[in-house]
Amino acid sequence: MSEADMPDINLVQLLFNFLALSASYSLFAVGLALVFGVMRVVNFAHGEFFMLGGYSIWLLLAAFSGAPLWAVFLMAVVVGPIIVGIIGGGIERMIFWPLADDAFNGFIASLGLSYVLQATVAISFGVVSKSLPVLIPGQIEIAGAILTWQRVIVILGAVLTMAGLWYFLKHTRGGRAVRAASQNRGAAVLQGINLHRVSFMTMAIGAAMAGLSGVLMGSVLNIGPYMGLEAIWKAFIVVIVGGLGSISGALVAALLFGFIDSVASTSGYGQYIVIIDTVIMLVVLAFFPRGLLGREAPTLEQGAIKRFPTILPVKTIQVISFGAIALALLVAWPFVVDGYLLGVGVLFLINLLLVISYRTITSMGGWSFAHITMLAIGAYTMAILQTQFGISFWLILPLSGIVAAIIALVIAWPVMRTRQFYFFLSTFAAGEAIRQCFIQFKGTFGGIEGIPFLSPPSKVLGLSFFDPVNFYFLVLIIVMICSGILYTFDRGRTGRTIVAMAENENLSLALGTNVWALKTLAFCVGSFFAGIAGALFAGYNGFVAPTDFSTGMMFMVIAALVIGGNRSFLGPIFGLVLLTVLDEFLRDLSQLVPLIYGMTIILTVLFLPQGLEGLVRRLFASQTALQASGDKGVSHASRA
């Protein structure tokens, strides 16, 4: 960019933007950090509390349509956070407290809760975003810079809230209890502190702060059921860099990103903020794996899944029988269904490879949120190599996996030194940054419209893969081969070593195990096969676009493993089958799908923490025990 093309930056405007952005970031992220500090739960639904705050002001405007706007705004500032705080406290009682000793399942439940709240609001008020009038009109103009009164209120609201929170934590009995529980829960209990009450109070305060942020930003942003997704992404960036559970770290990071984002937007690079912030986060994690002022994430066993009492394993003959029946059904599928259900079968097979490869990643002790991004990388590799270079599908297929594995390796360098929640949240941010690259760099990736006119592979032995049946069997064969490789890897020495390392990472380090290499290997292997699935996905659809690879699709993958179980290959298959059937039953009620997904996940972690796989194993164990009891009875009778 030449000097003449450089934007004329107004330093006063830069200061105004910095104050406004830092205020909104801190108000939202500090509540998230407070909840983690006390409850050791990363609440993914924190963004939905922000969204509920925004809707509270919209509902009050509708209810008091004749009242002055400023009066409705003042009412919302009081009523909105109170209502959202009560909702947060009730959720803590129903969901988070029963899972207080299971940090990972608490986090997974918050994922489900996020979708339940989004779907509930979408069904109740519609999916179309709503614009609010300017509630506090007017602006301040200094040296050519403009600061609206609405943003002044945001800044003042954040400052007053932070001051009130500081006073509460430093000078009140309840605040001292919160600080004690945050520093050492065990010692707090010995001092007579009621953790049950403290957790409820903390969640209510955190939710109220998110609700207040939604109220203050309501007339600045559009109100919609999915507005919390962008907010939670930014909050995760802030709390990761500041350090999970550190309020001071969240404030420092909020100021840091407020400055960076204001410089980017004032300089004309606002569309790249997601990418810039993610790169900064990855650089910080490369040198400070726990963030600038953070603490270690809570220890989570076996890839963040608790070990359960040993259950009698399923017999080999039963596994073989199940596999034979499943294969027979898959082979017969194209001959007994119509064209639509044949397409459902193709997508099911691609998703099957996706969830099985994701299980390989979870076996190393980390749940990545970038797996759908690896699917997207494979699909875009297929699209670019085919449309721009004319390379054969058969060569593109392995290359798609290789490119995805290389990108995974680049991400792994800074994030593999992190643990548990840091890993999940950092891959969430990295995945979103890569998706933004697909949108922003239109010349290479086609922008939001994507890349069209993709073709399936050329003929083999006279078979045309434009024929849906032939393409189905091609995908079936590729998925079977890839699944066999992943199964062999999982059952081999390296795979078993990775699982053992995940059981106790500190012990593995003490024994001289290269933990970083093992985790990176599992991450790259899983990403390779996700890239293969992406190439198949692009070949089937005939085009790729960023909207194909949303957080909703990633949620489906996680749901398949949580609902089905991830201790063996059977679990993800059970989960995926159930979710696919639900999708088809609710085809005409698509808004209900995320609601039922979310409820199913919450109920699973509360009442069936081993998933459907654990239920099946219990049934087999009960059957075997009854058989053994019957045989023993027959033996006693014969001796008599």
N, C-alpha and C positions, 0 to 999 in steps of 0.2 A: 504494500500500500504506500503510495507516494505521500509526501508531506501535505500536498494540497487536498488529498482525500481523507486525511486524518480528521476525525470529528473535533469540533470545538467544545471542550469539556468545561462546563461551568462548575467550579469547585464548590460553590454554595449549594448548587443543585445536587452535586455528589454527596455533600454532607446531609442534605435533607433525605435523600434516598437511603443513605447509610443508616440514619436514625430510624426511619420507618421500617426498613427491612429487618434490622437487628431487633427492634421491638417485637415485631410479629414472630420472628424465629424464636426468640427467647421465651415469650409467653407460652408458646406451644410446646417447645422442646423441654423446658424446665419441668413441666408437669410429667412428661414421659420419664425423665431422669429420676424424679422423685419417686414415682411408682416402682421403678426398677430398684432403686436404692433400698427400699423397705421390703418389697414383696419378692424381689429377684425374678420378676416377670417382665418380659418385653411385650407390652400390650400393643399388638398390631391394630386393634380396634380404636386406638387413641385418635386416629384420623376421623373416625366416625363420630366421636364426641365433638370434634371440631365442626363436623357437618351438622350435627344436631343443634349446635349453637347458632349456626347460620339459619337453619330452618325456624328456630324459635323467634327470631326477629321477623322473618317473613310471615309467620302465623300471627304474630301480634299486630303487624301492619294490616293484615286482612281482618282481624277481629276488631281493631279500633281504626277503621278506615277514615273516620272523620276527625281524629285527634291530630294535633300538630306532630310533625315528624320527629322533632327533637324530644317530645314527651314520650313517644313510643320507643325511641332509642334508649332513653334513660330507663324506661321500664324493662326493656330487653336486657340491658346491662346487669340488672338485678335479678330478674326472673329467669333469664336464660341459663346462667351458670348454676343457679340453685336447682333447676329442673335437671340439667345434665349431671350435676353432682349427685343428685338422688338416684338417677339411673345408674351412674357409675358405682355407687355404693351397693345398690341392689344386685348388680352384675357380680360384684366382688363376693357377695354372700352366696349367690347361686352357682357360680362357676369357679372363680379363682380361689376362694377359701378351701373348697373340697380338694383342690389340686395344689394346695400350699406346699406340699412336700415333693412335688413333681414339677420342677420348673419348665421342663420341655413340653409336657402335655398342657401346662397352663398357657404356654405360648401358642401351641397348636389350637387350643380352644379359642384364643383371641383371634386367630385367623378365621375360624368358623364364625365367631361373633361378628367380625368385620363384614362378612358376606350377609349374615342375617340382617344386620342393621341397614346395609345398603339396599338389599332387596325389599325390606319392609318400607323404607322411605320411597323407593321407586314405585312400588305397588300403590302406596297411599297417595303420593303427590305427582307421580309421573317421572319420566326419565329426562325430560327437557329441562335444561337449566333456566333459572329465573333471575332476572335482573331486578335489583332493588333500586329505589330512588336514592338520591344523595340525601342522607339524613341530616347531616350538618353542613349546609352549603357554605360557600365562601372559600377564600384562599389567602395565604400570606405571600407577598412578592417581595423578595429581597435580592438586589443586584442581579435581576433578570431570572432568578430562580423562583420556582413556585412550590409551595407546600400547602396542600388543601387542609382545611380544618378537620376533615375526617381523619386524615393521617396524623394530625396533631393529637387527636383524641386517642388514636392507636398508641402513639408514643407515650402519652401521659398515662393511659390505662396500663401499659406494660410496666412503667416505672413504679406506679402506685402498687400494682400487684406484687412486683418483686420486693418492694419495701415491706408490704404487709406479710409476705411469706417469710422474709428475713426476721421480722419481729416475732411472728408466730413460732418459728423454729428456735429462736434464741431466748425468748423471754416468756414463754408459756409452758405450762406443765405438759400439755398435749404435744407441743413442738419438741420438747426435750425427749419425750417418749419416742417420737418419730425418729429423731437423730440417733437415739440409743439403738433402736431396732435396725436402723440403717447400718450402724457400725458393727454390731454383733448381736444377732438375734438370740443366740443362746444366753449370752450374758444379760440381755434385756429381760428375758424370762426369769432369770435368777433374781433380778432386782424387783420382781413383782409387776412388770409391765405386761399388760394384756395385749398380746399380739393380735388377737382376734379383733379387738377394738381399733388398734393402731392401723391394721391393714384396711379395715373399712374406711377409716378416716382418711388415710392416704389416697386410696382409690377415689374417694369422693372429691378430695381437693384437686387431684390430678385431672379428673374428668371436668370439674368446674373450671379449671384454668383453660383446658382445651375449648370448653363451651364459650368462655369469655372471649377467647381468641376468635372463635367463629362469629360471635356477635360483633366484635369490633371490626372484623374484616368483611362483614356481610355486605356492606354497600360498596366495597372496593372490588370484591370478586363476584362472580356469578354463583348463585346458590344451586346446587345440584346434588343428587344422591352419591356421586362419585368424587366430589370435591375433596374428600378426605385422603384420597390416594396420593395426590400431588403433595398435600401437606405432610403426610406421614413419611413420604420419601425424603423431603427436606429435613424433617425432624430426625430421621435415622442418620442422615449425614452429620447433622449437628451433634447428636449424642455419641456417635461413634468416634468422631474426632475429639470431642470434649472428654469422652470416657463414660461408659455406662455407669449410671448410679451417681455421677458427680454433678451436683447442681452448679458448682462454680465452673466446672469444665463445660457444661452446657452453655453457661453465660459467655464464657470466653469464646467458644466455638460460634455462638450466635453472632457475636461482634465480628469475628473473623469473616464469616460467610456473608454477613451483612455488608461489610466493606468490599469483599471480592465481587459479590453480585451487583452492588451498586456501581462499581467501576465498570463491570462488564456491560450492564444495561446502559449506562451513561455514554459508554464508548461505542455503542451500536452493536454489541455482541451478545445481546440478551438471549438470542435463540440458542446460544451455546452454553448457557449457564449450567444445565444438567451435566454436560460433558466436563466442563471446567471444574465444577465442584467435586465430581467423582474422581477425577485425576488427583486433585489435592487430597482427598480422603485416602486414596491408595498410597500416595507418597507418605502421608502421616503414618499409616498403618505399617509401612515398610520399616519404619524406625521406632514407632511406638505402638506395639501390637495391642495395647489396652487403651489406646487413645492418649491424649495429653495428660489428663488427670484422672483416669479411670481405674477401676479395680478389676480383678480377675472375674470372669463370668463364673457362675456356679457350676460345680462339677456335675456333668451329666454322663451317665454310664452308657456304654455301648452305642456310641453315636447318638447320644441324647435319648436313648430309649432304655428304660429300666429293665433289668433282668428280672424275670418272673420265676416262680418256683418251677422246677423241672416238670415237664409234662411228657407222658409217654409218647415217644415219637411215632409218626405214621409209618406203617410198614412199607417196605420197598414195593411189594406186590400191589399195595393200594395206590402208591404214587404212579406205578406203571399203568395200572388200570385207568386212573384219572387221565394220564397223558394220552393214552390210546383213544379214550372216548372224546377228549377235547380235539385231538387231531382229526378224528373221523368227522366230527361236527364241522370243523373248519373246512375240510375238503368238500363236504357235501353242501356247504352253505351256498355257493353260487348257483347250484342246480335246483334249489328249493325256494329261492326268494326272488322278489322282483328287482328291478334296476336300482331303486332307491336303497333298499336294504343291502344290496351288493356294495354300494358306496359306503354304507355304514360299516360293513365288514372290512373294507380297505382301511378306513380311518381307525377302526378298532385295532387292526394289526400294527399300524404305524404307532398308535398310542401305546400298544403293548411293548414294543421295543423301547419306547420313550420311558415308560415307568420301570421296566426292568433295568435299563441302563442307569436310571436315577437311583435305584436301590443299590447299585454298585458304589455310587458316591456316598450314600448314607452309611454304608458299611464301614467307612473310615472315620466316622465320628462327627461328620458335619453335614448339615442339610443346606444345599445350595439353592438359592432362588434364581440362579442364572441358567438353569437347565433349559428352559424354553428359549433363552437367548442362543444356546448352542444349537437347538433345533433351527432357529432362524438363520444362524450362520451357515449351517449346512444347506438350507434352502436357497439363500442368497448366493452361495458359492455355485450351486447348480445353475441358478438363473444367469449369473454373470458369465460363467464359462461357456454356457450353451448359446446365449444370445450374442455375446461379443466376440467369442473365440471359436465357436462352432465345434467344441470338443464333444466327443461321444459320451453318452450317458454312462456307459460302462466304465470309462476312465474317471468321469466326474464323481461317481458314487464313492469310491475310496477317498478321492481328494476332498470331498465334502467333510468326511470324518476327520481327515488329517488337519484341515484348516481349523475345524472346531477344536480339536485337541491342542493346536498351537495357541489359539486364543485363550484356551483354558490355562495353558502353561504360563502365559503372560499375566493373567489374573492371579494365578497361584503364587507368583513370586512374592507379592506383598501380603496377601490375605492368608496364606497357609500357616503363618506364624501366629495367627489369631486362633481363638477357640470358641466353640459353641455359638452363642448369639452374635458375637462379633463377625464370625464367618458368614452366618446366614444374612445378616443385615448388609455387610459389605458386598456380598455377591448380588443382593437385591439392587443395590445402588449401581454396581458395575453393569448389570444386565440392562437396567434402564438407560444408562449412558450409551451403551452400544445400540439400543433400539433408537435412541435419539440420533445417532449417526446415520442410521438408515433413513430417517426423516429429513435431516438437515442437509446431507450431502447428496443432493438430487441427481447430480451428474453421474454419479457412480451407482447409486442404489435406487434411483427413480423417485425418491421422496415419498410422500404419503400415498401416491398412486401405485407405487411399486413397479415391478417388472412383469409385463404380460407375455403371452405367446410362447409359453414353454411347452415342450413336447415330451412324451414318454420315450423310452428307448426304441432304437430301430429294430427291425425284424430279426428274429433268431430262428433258424430252421423253418422259415416260412411263417412263423407265428407273429402276428401283428399285435403290439401292445396298446394300440388304440382300442382294441377289443377289451371291454371292462373285465370280462372273465379271465382273459389271459393276463391282464395287469394284476388282477387279484392274486392269481397263483404265483406270479413273479414276486409280489410283495410277501406272500406267505413263505416262499422258499428262502428269500433273503432274511426275513425275520427269524425263521427257524435256525438258519446258519448263525446269525448274530447272537441269538439266545443261547445256542449251544456253546459258542465261544465264551460268552459272559458266564454261563454256568460252570464251564471248565475253569475259568479264571477264579471264580468264587470258591470252588471246591479245592483248588490247587494250593500249593504251599504258600504262594504269595498272597492269595486271597485270604487264607486262614491267618496269616501273619498280620494282615491289615486289620482284620476283625479283632484279633488279640491285642493289637496296639491300641485300638479304640477303647477296649475295656479298661485299660489303665495306661494312659499316655505317659505319665510321669515315670512309672516303672519301666516302660519301654525305653525312655530316654536314659534312665540309669543303667540299663543293660546294654547301652551303646547302639540301639536301633536308630536308624536314620528316619525319624518320624516324618520330617518334611517330605522326603522322597516318597515314602509310602503313601502319604495322603495325596500328594501331587499325582502320583501314578493312578490312584483310584479316581481322582477328579478328571484326569485326562482320558482315561479309558472310558468312563461313563460319558464324557463329552464327545468322544469319537463316535460312539454309537448313536448319540443324540443327533450328531451331524449327518450320519447315514439316514436316520429317520427323517431329517429335514429334506434331504435330496428326494426321498420317496414322496414326501408330502408335496414338494414343489412339482414333481412330475405328475402327480395325481391331479392337483388343482389346476395346473396350467398357468399359474401366475404366483407371485409372492408380493406381499405388502406388509408394512409394519403392524397393521391392525390384526393380522393373523396370529400374532405372537404376544398376546396380552397377558396381564397378570391373572386373568380369569383362567387361562389355559394352564398356567403354572399352578394355580390353585387346584385344578383338576388332578394334576400329577401328584401333588402332595396329598390330596384327599384319597387317591387310590391307595397310597402306601399306608396312610393312617388308618383308613377304614378296613383295608384288607390285611394289614400287618406287613412288617418288613423283615421278619426273621428268616424267610426263605423265599424262593421264587414264586411259590403258590400265593402268598399274601397279596402282592400287587395285582396278580391276575384276578383274584377274588374281588378286590376293590374296583378294578377297572370294569369288570363285567357288571357289577352292581350299578356303577355310575352310568355306564352306557345304556343299560336297561332303563334307568330313571330318565335319562335324556330323551329316550324314545317315547316313553309314556307321557312325558310332559312336553312333547314337541309343540303342541298348540298353546302351551302355557309357559313360554320360555322364561318369563320373569320369575316364575316359581323355582326354577332350577337352582340358582345360587342360594335361595332361601333354604331349600331342602338339603343342598350340599352342606351349607353351614350348620344347620341343625343336626345333620347326621354326624358331622365331625365332632361337634360338642358332645352329643350323646355317646359317641364312641369312646372318647377320652375319659368321660366320666364313668361309664358303666361297662365298657368292653375295651380296656386299654391295650390288650394284645390284638385287637382287630378280629376280623372274621377268621383269620388263620388260627388264632388261639381258640376260638369257638369250635372250629372243625377238629382241632387236635383234642380238645376236651371230649368231644363226641366220640372220636375214635378211642380215646383212653377209657371212657366209660364202657364202650362196647367190648373192648378187650378185657376190662376188669370183670364184666358180667360173664364173658366166655370162660375166663379163668375160674370164676366162682362156680359156674355150672360144671366145668370139667372136674373141679375138686369134689363137688357133690356127687357126680357120677362115680368118681374113683372111690369115695368113701362107701357108696352103696354097693359097689361091686365087691369091695373087701368084706363088707358085712355079709 
